[in-house]
Amino acid sequence: MIKIKSKEQLEVSGLETWRNDYSPKKIALLEKSWADPFRHFILPNLPVESVKKYYSNSAGRKTKELYDIMGTLVLQESFDLTDKHRFSCH
């Protein structure tokens, strides 16, 4: 089964629940890094609809959230990481 976050489920900028897990200093570092533009410009524009057609809406195990999966693959390619790097527990 397919799992995609709708645009209506996105959190309001500046009020995201993940902000409670980090100090203001760490949030400032994230906002100055590649992570902020990636979250605002790349993730929302990933072609999830073109991948969606390969998954059932009603049968099978739920997929991981497709924006997360596609974003991970974009980062893997951008940083030239192998699957060994991506799945490393170190």
A tleap script that builds the chain and sets N, CA, C and O, in Angstrom:
source leaprc.protein.ff14SB
mol = sequence {
  NMET ILE LYS ILE LYS SER LYS GLU GLN LEU
  GLU VAL SER GLY LEU GLU THR TRP ARG ASN
  ASP TYR SER PRO LYS LYS ILE ALA LEU LEU
  GLU LYS SER TRP ALA ASP PRO PHE ARG HIE
  PHE ILE LEU PRO ASN LEU PRO VAL GLU SER
  VAL LYS LYS TYR TYR SER ASN SER ALA GLY
  ARG LYS THR LYS GLU LEU TYR ASP ILE MET
  GLY THR LEU VAL LEU GLN GLU SER PHE ASP
  LEU THR ASP LYS HIE ARG PHE SER CYS CHIE
}
set mol.1.N position { 0.841 -1.182 0.000 }
set mol.1.CA position { 0.000 0.000 0.000 }
set mol.1.C position { 0.880 1.238 0.000 }
set mol.1.O position { 1.961 1.262 0.589 }
set mol.2.N position { 0.404 2.221 -0.650 }
set mol.2.CA position { 1.195 3.435 -0.829 }
set mol.2.C position { 0.991 4.406 0.336 }
set mol.2.O position { -0.103 4.519 0.888 }
set mol.3.N position { 2.053 5.089 0.686 }
set mol.3.CA position { 1.990 6.076 1.770 }
set mol.3.C position { 2.669 7.356 1.288 }
set mol.3.O position { 3.871 7.373 1.022 }
set mol.4.N position { 1.890 8.417 1.180 }
set mol.4.CA position { 2.408 9.715 0.763 }
set mol.4.C position { 1.790 10.770 1.670 }
set mol.4.O position { 0.579 10.768 1.889 }
set mol.5.N position { 2.606 11.662 2.195 }
set mol.5.CA position { 2.077 12.781 2.970 }
set mol.5.C position { 1.468 13.779 2.002 }
set mol.5.O position { 2.089 14.152 1.006 }
set mol.6.N position { 0.267 14.202 2.295 }
set mol.6.CA position { -0.349 15.217 1.440 }
set mol.6.C position { 0.196 16.586 1.823 }
set mol.6.O position { 0.731 16.768 2.917 }
set mol.7.N position { 0.057 17.530 0.932 }
set mol.7.CA position { 0.528 18.891 1.199 }
set mol.7.C position { -0.185 19.482 2.410 }
set mol.7.O position { 0.376 20.330 3.103 }
set mol.8.N position { -1.420 19.043 2.672 }
set mol.8.CA position { -2.176 19.551 3.815 }
set mol.8.C position { -1.600 19.073 5.146 }
set mol.8.O position { -1.871 19.677 6.184 }
set mol.9.N position { -0.810 17.997 5.132 }
set mol.9.CA position { -0.237 17.455 6.362 }
set mol.9.C position { 1.088 18.115 6.737 }
set mol.9.O position { 1.612 17.869 7.824 }
set mol.10.N position { 1.629 18.938 5.865 }
set mol.10.CA position { 2.909 19.564 6.158 }
set mol.10.C position { 2.751 20.530 7.326 }
set mol.10.O position { 1.711 21.169 7.481 }
set mol.11.N position { 3.786 20.625 8.137 }
set mol.11.CA position { 3.727 21.487 9.308 }
set mol.11.C position { 4.010 22.934 8.935 }
set mol.11.O position { 4.646 23.214 7.919 }
set mol.12.N position { 3.537 23.833 9.755 }
set mol.12.CA position { 3.754 25.255 9.542 }
set mol.12.C position { 5.218 25.577 9.803 }
set mol.12.O position { 5.776 25.170 10.822 }
set mol.13.N position { 5.836 26.306 8.885 }
set mol.13.CA position { 7.240 26.651 9.023 }
set mol.13.C position { 7.491 27.400 10.330 }
set mol.13.O position { 6.811 28.376 10.646 }
set mol.14.N position { 8.477 26.923 11.078 }
set mol.14.CA position { 8.827 27.519 12.363 }
set mol.14.C position { 8.145 26.865 13.543 }
set mol.14.O position { 8.550 27.073 14.686 }
set mol.15.N position { 7.110 26.072 13.284 }
set mol.15.CA position { 6.378 25.413 14.371 }
set mol.15.C position { 6.433 23.892 14.274 }
set mol.15.O position { 5.602 23.206 14.870 }
set mol.16.N position { 7.394 23.359 13.536 }
set mol.16.CA position { 7.499 21.927 13.337 }
set mol.16.C position { 7.773 21.226 14.671 }
set mol.16.O position { 8.497 21.748 15.518 }
set mol.17.N position { 7.189 20.042 14.847 }
set mol.17.CA position { 7.346 19.306 16.107 }
set mol.17.C position { 8.790 18.873 16.351 }
set mol.17.O position { 9.197 18.735 17.505 }
set mol.18.N position { 9.579 18.653 15.285 }
set mol.18.CA position { 10.965 18.219 15.477 }
set mol.18.C position { 11.804 19.292 16.149 }
set mol.18.O position { 12.837 18.974 16.738 }
set mol.19.N position { 11.397 20.543 16.081 }
set mol.19.CA position { 12.163 21.634 16.704 }
set mol.19.C position { 12.266 21.455 18.218 }
set mol.19.O position { 13.214 21.948 18.829 }
set mol.20.N position { 11.317 20.766 18.826 }
set mol.20.CA position { 11.345 20.537 20.277 }
set mol.20.C position { 12.483 19.605 20.689 }
set mol.20.O position { 12.858 19.566 21.861 }
set mol.21.N position { 13.032 18.857 19.737 }
set mol.21.CA position { 14.087 17.891 20.031 }
set mol.21.C position { 15.493 18.476 19.961 }
set mol.21.O position { 16.458 17.803 20.323 }
set mol.22.N position { 15.624 19.725 19.500 }
set mol.22.CA position { 16.942 20.312 19.289 }
set mol.22.C position { 17.062 21.661 19.988 }
set mol.22.O position { 16.075 22.367 20.192 }
set mol.23.N position { 18.278 21.994 20.342 }
set mol.23.CA position { 18.544 23.290 20.954 }
set mol.23.C position { 18.473 24.380 19.881 }
set mol.23.O position { 18.618 24.083 18.695 }
set mol.24.N position { 18.255 25.629 20.277 }
set mol.24.CA position { 18.249 26.718 19.295 }
set mol.24.C position { 19.548 26.793 18.490 }
set mol.24.O position { 19.529 27.151 17.312 }
set mol.25.N position { 20.675 26.457 19.122 }
set mol.25.CA position { 21.958 26.480 18.423 }
set mol.25.C position { 21.991 25.444 17.297 }
set mol.25.O position { 22.443 25.738 16.190 }
set mol.26.N position { 21.507 24.227 17.585 }
set mol.26.CA position { 21.488 23.182 16.558 }
set mol.26.C position { 20.511 23.517 15.443 }
set mol.26.O position { 20.777 23.227 14.277 }
set mol.27.N position { 19.392 24.119 15.788 }
set mol.27.CA position { 18.424 24.521 14.766 }
set mol.27.C position { 19.034 25.572 13.854 }
set mol.27.O position { 18.851 25.523 12.638 }
set mol.28.N position { 19.758 26.519 14.433 }
set mol.28.CA position { 20.413 27.557 13.622 }
set mol.28.C position { 21.439 26.938 12.675 }
set mol.28.O position { 21.554 27.355 11.523 }
set mol.29.N position { 22.183 25.942 13.163 }
set mol.29.CA position { 23.157 25.260 12.293 }
set mol.29.C position { 22.461 24.539 11.141 }
set mol.29.O position { 22.921 24.593 10.000 }
set mol.30.N position { 21.351 23.866 11.442 }
set mol.30.CA position { 20.600 23.174 10.392 }
set mol.30.C position { 20.076 24.154 9.350 }
set mol.30.O position { 20.108 23.877 8.151 }
set mol.31.N position { 19.593 25.300 9.819 }
set mol.31.CA position { 19.034 26.283 8.899 }
set mol.31.C position { 20.095 26.919 8.003 }
set mol.31.O position { 19.768 27.443 6.938 }
set mol.32.N position { 21.344 26.880 8.415 }
set mol.32.CA position { 22.436 27.436 7.605 }
set mol.32.C position { 23.103 26.376 6.718 }
set mol.32.O position { 23.974 26.698 5.910 }
set mol.33.N position { 22.693 25.122 6.873 }
set mol.33.CA position { 23.320 24.037 6.118 }
set mol.33.C position { 22.495 23.722 4.867 }
set mol.33.O position { 21.528 24.417 4.556 }
set mol.34.N position { 22.890 22.672 4.164 }
set mol.34.CA position { 22.186 22.201 2.977 }
set mol.34.C position { 20.791 21.684 3.327 }
set mol.34.O position { 19.924 21.621 2.456 }
set mol.35.N position { 20.559 21.310 4.598 }
set mol.35.CA position { 19.303 20.677 4.999 }
set mol.35.C position { 18.088 21.583 4.808 }
set mol.35.O position { 17.022 21.116 4.407 }
set mol.36.N position { 18.246 22.870 5.091 }
set mol.36.CA position { 17.106 23.780 4.999 }
set mol.36.C position { 16.635 23.973 3.555 }
set mol.36.O position { 15.444 23.811 3.286 }
set mol.37.N position { 17.524 24.313 2.616 }
set mol.37.CA position { 17.042 24.427 1.233 }
set mol.37.C position { 16.541 23.091 0.672 }
set mol.37.O position { 15.613 23.063 -0.136 }
set mol.38.N position { 17.154 21.994 1.102 }
set mol.38.CA position { 16.703 20.680 0.648 }
set mol.38.C position { 15.256 20.455 1.080 }
set mol.38.O position { 14.425 20.015 0.286 }
set mol.39.N position { 14.965 20.761 2.339 }
set mol.39.CA position { 13.613 20.553 2.877 }
set mol.39.C position { 12.596 21.480 2.223 }
set mol.39.O position { 11.457 21.074 1.989 }
set mol.40.N position { 12.981 22.709 1.926 }
set mol.40.CA position { 12.031 23.671 1.383 }
set mol.40.C position { 11.883 23.636 -0.131 }
set mol.40.O position { 10.804 23.926 -0.648 }
set mol.41.N position { 12.941 23.288 -0.853 }
set mol.41.CA position { 12.896 23.393 -2.312 }
set mol.41.C position { 12.949 22.058 -3.042 }
set mol.41.O position { 12.288 21.890 -4.067 }
set mol.42.N position { 13.720 21.113 -2.534 }
set mol.42.CA position { 13.868 19.841 -3.252 }
set mol.42.C position { 12.787 18.840 -2.865 }
set mol.42.O position { 12.108 18.305 -3.741 }
set mol.43.N position { 12.615 18.578 -1.582 }
set mol.43.CA position { 11.622 17.589 -1.155 }
set mol.43.C position { 10.230 17.847 -1.725 }
set mol.43.O position { 9.618 16.913 -2.244 }
set mol.44.N position { 9.703 19.063 -1.653 }
set mol.44.CA position { 8.349 19.273 -2.180 }
set mol.44.C position { 8.240 19.093 -3.696 }
set mol.44.O position { 7.136 18.929 -4.215 }
set mol.45.N position { 9.349 19.120 -4.402 }
set mol.45.CA position { 9.320 19.018 -5.865 }
set mol.45.C position { 9.753 17.662 -6.407 }
set mol.45.O position { 9.928 17.508 -7.616 }
set mol.46.N position { 9.925 16.686 -5.537 }
set mol.46.CA position { 10.293 15.351 -6.008 }
set mol.46.C position { 9.128 14.752 -6.787 }
set mol.46.O position { 7.972 14.971 -6.425 }
set mol.47.N position { 9.408 14.002 -7.848 }
set mol.47.CA position { 8.351 13.453 -8.702 }
set mol.47.C position { 7.696 12.196 -8.127 }
set mol.47.O position { 7.721 11.132 -8.747 }
set mol.48.N position { 7.116 12.329 -6.949 }
set mol.48.CA position { 6.499 11.189 -6.270 }
set mol.48.C position { 5.342 10.609 -7.086 }
set mol.48.O position { 5.120 9.398 -7.073 }
set mol.49.N position { 4.620 11.452 -7.781 }
set mol.49.CA position { 3.485 10.969 -8.572 }
set mol.49.C position { 3.913 9.971 -9.643 }
set mol.49.O position { 3.153 9.058 -9.967 }
set mol.50.N position { 5.109 10.123 -10.195 }
set mol.50.CA position { 5.563 9.189 -11.229 }
set mol.50.C position { 5.933 7.824 -10.650 }
set mol.50.O position { 5.908 6.825 -11.369 }
set mol.51.N position { 6.270 7.769 -9.381 }
set mol.51.CA position { 6.605 6.504 -8.714 }
set mol.51.C position { 5.348 5.858 -8.137 }
set mol.51.O position { 5.262 4.634 -8.033 }
set mol.52.N position { 4.402 6.667 -7.773 }
set mol.52.CA position { 3.165 6.217 -7.118 }
set mol.52.C position { 2.442 5.129 -7.917 }
set mol.52.O position { 1.850 4.222 -7.331 }
set mol.53.N position { 2.487 5.213 -9.236 }
set mol.53.CA position { 1.750 4.266 -10.069 }
set mol.53.C position { 2.219 2.817 -9.915 }
set mol.53.O position { 1.510 1.895 -10.317 }
set mol.54.N position { 3.391 2.609 -9.346 }
set mol.54.CA position { 3.915 1.256 -9.173 }
set mol.54.C position { 3.466 0.603 -7.866 }
set mol.54.O position { 3.825 -0.545 -7.604 }
set mol.55.N position { 2.703 1.295 -7.056 }
set mol.55.CA position { 2.241 0.787 -5.765 }
set mol.55.C position { 0.726 0.708 -5.739 }
set mol.55.O position { 0.039 1.510 -6.370 }
set mol.56.N position { 0.220 -0.258 -5.010 }
set mol.56.CA position { -1.217 -0.436 -4.865 }
set mol.56.C position { -1.749 0.486 -3.772 }
set mol.56.O position { -1.066 0.750 -2.782 }
set mol.57.N position { -2.965 0.969 -3.958 }
set mol.57.CA position { -3.613 1.777 -2.932 }
set mol.57.C position { -4.254 0.923 -1.846 }
set mol.57.O position { -4.594 1.431 -0.778 }
set mol.58.N position { -4.423 -0.376 -2.113 }
set mol.58.CA position { -5.164 -1.187 -1.154 }
set mol.58.C position { -4.486 -2.502 -0.758 }
set mol.58.O position { -4.817 -3.059 0.289 }
set mol.59.N position { -3.564 -3.006 -1.549 }
set mol.59.CA position { -2.983 -4.317 -1.275 }
set mol.59.C position { -1.531 -4.202 -0.843 }
set mol.59.O position { -0.816 -3.276 -1.226 }
set mol.60.N position { -1.119 -5.164 -0.039 }
set mol.60.CA position { 0.279 -5.256 0.347 }
set mol.60.C position { 0.632 -4.438 1.579 }
set mol.60.O position { -0.193 -3.724 2.149 }
set mol.61.N position { 1.875 -4.572 1.957 }
set mol.61.CA position { 2.395 -3.855 3.119 }
set mol.61.C position { 2.554 -2.370 2.787 }
set mol.61.O position { 2.847 -2.015 1.645 }
set mol.62.N position { 2.362 -1.515 3.773 }
set mol.62.CA position { 2.537 -0.080 3.552 }
set mol.62.C position { 3.969 0.227 3.161 }
set mol.62.O position { 4.906 -0.371 3.690 }
set mol.63.N position { 4.137 1.152 2.242 }
set mol.63.CA position { 5.475 1.590 1.852 }
set mol.63.C position { 5.985 2.562 2.905 }
set mol.63.O position { 5.214 3.067 3.721 }
set mol.64.N position { 7.266 2.817 2.882 }
set mol.64.CA position { 7.792 3.943 3.647 }
set mol.64.C position { 7.250 5.195 2.964 }
set mol.64.O position { 6.813 5.135 1.815 }
set mol.65.N position { 7.276 6.295 3.646 }
set mol.65.CA position { 6.766 7.527 3.062 }
set mol.65.C position { 7.600 7.856 1.821 }
set mol.65.O position { 8.824 7.953 1.913 }
set mol.66.N position { 6.961 8.028 0.675 }
set mol.66.CA position { 7.676 8.121 -0.596 }
set mol.66.C position { 8.558 9.361 -0.707 }
set mol.66.O position { 9.612 9.300 -1.340 }
set mol.67.N position { 8.162 10.479 -0.113 }
set mol.67.CA position { 9.043 11.651 -0.143 }
set mol.67.C position { 10.338 11.358 0.616 }
set mol.67.O position { 11.416 11.774 0.192 }
set mol.68.N position { 10.230 10.639 1.742 }
set mol.68.CA position { 11.429 10.284 2.518 }
set mol.68.C position { 12.360 9.393 1.716 }
set mol.68.O position { 13.570 9.614 1.687 }
set mol.69.N position { 11.790 8.381 1.064 }
set mol.69.CA position { 12.599 7.435 0.288 }
set mol.69.C position { 13.278 8.130 -0.883 }
set mol.69.O position { 14.475 7.948 -1.107 }
set mol.70.N position { 12.519 8.923 -1.627 }
set mol.70.CA position { 13.110 9.607 -2.785 }
set mol.70.C position { 14.146 10.635 -2.334 }
set mol.70.O position { 15.174 10.801 -2.991 }
set mol.71.N position { 13.891 11.325 -1.224 }
set mol.71.CA position { 14.855 12.286 -0.693 }
set mol.71.C position { 16.148 11.617 -0.287 }
set mol.71.O position { 17.231 12.158 -0.510 }
set mol.72.N position { 16.039 10.431 0.315 }
set mol.72.CA position { 17.226 9.674 0.710 }
set mol.72.C position { 18.059 9.298 -0.510 }
set mol.72.O position { 19.287 9.383 -0.477 }
set mol.73.N position { 17.400 8.885 -1.575 }
set mol.73.CA position { 18.123 8.516 -2.793 }
set mol.73.C position { 18.800 9.728 -3.442 }
set mol.73.O position { 19.909 9.616 -3.964 }
set mol.74.N position { 18.136 10.878 -3.407 }
set mol.74.CA position { 18.746 12.099 -3.949 }
set mol.74.C position { 20.004 12.452 -3.156 }
set mol.74.O position { 21.033 12.796 -3.738 }
set mol.75.N position { 19.918 12.366 -1.827 }
set mol.75.CA position { 21.086 12.658 -0.986 }
set mol.75.C position { 22.201 11.650 -1.224 }
set mol.75.O position { 23.374 12.021 -1.276 }
set mol.76.N position { 21.843 10.382 -1.368 }
set mol.76.CA position { 22.849 9.349 -1.616 }
set mol.76.C position { 23.622 9.659 -2.889 }
set mol.76.O position { 24.848 9.558 -2.919 }
set mol.77.N position { 22.900 10.036 -3.940 }
set mol.77.CA position { 23.566 10.366 -5.201 }
set mol.77.C position { 24.352 11.672 -5.086 }
set mol.77.O position { 25.457 11.777 -5.619 }
set mol.78.N position { 23.793 12.663 -4.398 }
set mol.78.CA position { 24.455 13.965 -4.268 }
set mol.78.C position { 25.790 13.871 -3.539 }
set mol.78.O position { 26.757 14.541 -3.899 }
set mol.79.N position { 25.826 13.033 -2.515 }
set mol.79.CA position { 27.042 12.884 -1.720 }
set mol.79.C position { 27.879 11.690 -2.160 }
set mol.79.O position { 28.855 11.337 -1.500 }
set mol.80.N position { 27.494 11.063 -3.285 }
set mol.80.CA position { 28.218 9.936 -3.861 }
set mol.80.C position { 28.444 8.821 -2.840 }
set mol.80.O position { 29.559 8.330 -2.667 }
set mol.81.N position { 27.359 8.439 -2.174 }
set mol.81.CA position { 27.431 7.378 -1.175 }
set mol.81.C position { 26.988 6.049 -1.779 }
set mol.81.O position { 26.067 6.001 -2.594 }
set mol.82.N position { 27.646 4.991 -1.376 }
set mol.82.CA position { 27.245 3.655 -1.817 }
set mol.82.C position { 26.159 3.151 -0.873 }
set mol.82.O position { 25.886 3.775 0.153 }
set mol.83.N position { 25.542 2.031 -1.215 }
set mol.83.CA position { 24.547 1.432 -0.309 }
set mol.83.C position { 25.214 1.065 1.012 }
set mol.83.O position { 24.578 1.127 2.065 }
set mol.84.N position { 26.480 0.686 0.967 }
set mol.84.CA position { 27.202 0.343 2.192 }
set mol.84.C position { 27.239 1.552 3.132 }
set mol.84.O position { 27.037 1.397 4.337 }
set mol.85.N position { 27.497 2.764 2.593 }
set mol.85.CA position { 27.487 3.986 3.406 }
set mol.85.C position { 26.103 4.278 3.956 }
set mol.85.O position { 25.952 4.638 5.123 }
set mol.86.N position { 25.101 4.122 3.116 }
set mol.86.CA position { 23.734 4.471 3.486 }
set mol.86.C position { 23.210 3.588 4.608 }
set mol.86.O position { 22.476 4.058 5.477 }
set mol.87.N position { 23.576 2.331 4.596 }
set mol.87.CA position { 23.036 1.394 5.580 }
set mol.87.C position { 23.997 1.108 6.721 }
set mol.87.O position { 23.754 0.214 7.532 }
set mol.88.N position { 25.073 1.851 6.787 }
set mol.88.CA position { 26.072 1.640 7.847 }
set mol.88.C position { 25.514 2.055 9.193 }
set mol.88.O position { 24.795 3.049 9.295 }
set mol.89.N position { 25.837 1.305 10.210 }
set mol.89.CA position { 25.388 1.605 11.576 }
set mol.89.C position { 26.461 2.338 12.361 }
set mol.89.O position { 26.283 2.564 13.558 }
set mol.90.N position { 27.553 2.714 11.745 }
set mol.90.CA position { 28.676 3.342 12.471 }
set mol.90.C position { 28.482 4.816 12.597 }
set mol.90.O position { 29.324 5.502 13.176 }
savepdb mol mol.pdb
quit
